[in-house]
Amino acid sequence: MRKARFIIFLLLSLSLILPPGNVFGGETAPEEASLSLSDCLNFSLDHNLDIKIAKIESRLKGQDVLIAESIFDAAIDGKISYTQDERSSSNTIAGTRILTNDYELGLTKMLPTGTEIEVGLSDQRHWTNSAFVEINPAHTAELSFTVTQPVLKNFFGYVDQKIVKLSQVEAEQAGLTALNRIEQSVADVEKAYWQLVFAYQDVVLRKELLSRSKELYDIFGGHLKTGFAETTEIYETEANMRIRKADLAIARNNLVTASNNLKLLLNAPGDFIIVPREGLAIIEKKAVLTRELNEAFISNRDYQIKKKEVKAKKINLKMKTNSLWPEIDLVGTFAVNGVDRKIGKAGGKLTTDKHPYYYAGVEFNVPIDNSLARGEYAKAVLEKQKAILELVQEEKGILTAIDEKTRDVNLHFENATRWTKIKKIQALKFAEEEKKLKRGRSSSKIVIDYQNDLTNAAISEYSAILRFYFALIDLENEKDMLLTRTGVISQ
């Protein structure tokens, strides 16, 4: 896929040296680059600015999961300090000069169960000029283990786990929102492409009509010489020919505008005209309401976002319910130490001497009013109720929108089919009148009128097919199946 996109990018970048096409003609005609719809869609994925922004926004929200999970990260802390105390004292037994060196190293880790584990290793070197100290200098080494387990508030890490889960749900929502933005950009590119196709086919039609008007002018010029045509008919055919030239100039300008609009969405550099490879043609594709609704409720991302919103509010409510409980922690500590003149021997006594330290306790914190927790709980209840109502509202909105888009598709399909038949009839009518003209049995006014009828029918057919294509895009976009249908993203 990336190789294909690189080729497309190279094609667009080198567009200025491409050989000129025949859309405009002439020596000053702009350069042309022929691209398919698939080329444009794939190119837009890497270069469309809205898509780039959407991808970054999704990645930004994904980092919140990592931030939430950081509460379970292990951390190493330590301290190295030196203290010299020569302050005067009323008691000189401890000495008048004390030197203390502290070396501490600790490891803390929060487990998913909410259990906080602390391991500490320390050594303190203590020296004094007191004559009453037995070991001087003295190294006191200590190894300690402390475990803290919450049993009510944040029961076995309940809140911590929910915080991580909530961040994951929010990241999923952000991902869906990013896909919505990408899909809308893809829809804009596809519509711009088909608008370009319409403008291109309009130019082709206007060129053909100009050519036919010149032939008509030549025919009546010949008839004037033989006396089978009036001077007014020459004026009429000449005016018609000049009108066709003006129409062609407008169509070419519209083509440049449509090309520029598409290039803007593609974020494609270069002064060139995109020439589409596809053409507007009626396709047999009717929409069935029950099928479209089933696909919408499976694929619609706004609906999925609302469901995740309900899920997130339920998680938040559970967290706030747990926060109503008082904090009660079970705390246990075990430590051993060793004392000696030398640091190595002091550390060795950690496992040889039996001087343990044990601590077991229950530590609690009970808010009297608990206004914060009660307020947050009440707010969480209301937010959950609101999210459920918004989900129901989204369901009704999908029903209404899909029904409207389905009717639009079928209406424009029928209109496009009608105009295709009308154009064929007008083409047959014009062809028959041209045969009569060659036999001298028609007038310039009738032929020009029939030519106008054919022109209007052809433009109306293109417009009807274009609206049908737009209706299909809108329906697929409403269902959030456009990315899958176009093959841009596999979901």
Secondary structure, DSSP 8 states (H G I E B T S, - for coil): -HHHHHHHHHHHHTGGGS---SSS-STT--EEEEE-HHHHHHHHHHH-HHHHHHHHHHHHHHHHHHHHHGGG--EEEEEEEEEEE----S--TT-S-EEEEEEEEEEEEE-TTS-EEEEEEEEEEEEE--TT-SSSSEEEEEEEEEEEEESSTTGGGHHHHHHHHHHHHHHHHHHHHHHHHHHHHHHHHHHHHHHHHHHHHHHHHHHHHHHHHHHHHHHHHHHHHHTSS-HHHHHHHHHHHHHHHHHHHHHHHHHHHHHHHHHHHHT--SSEEEEES-----------HHHHHHHHHHH-HHHHHHHHHHHHHHHHHHHHHHHTS-EEEEEEEEEEEEEESSHHHHHHHHHHS--EEEEEEEEEE--SS-HHHHHHHHHHHHHHHHHHHHHHHHHHHHHHHHHHHHHHHHHHHHHHHHHHHHHHHHHHHHHHHHHHHHTT-S-HHHHHHHHHHHHHHHHHHHHHHHHHHHHHHHHHHHHT-HHHHHTSS--
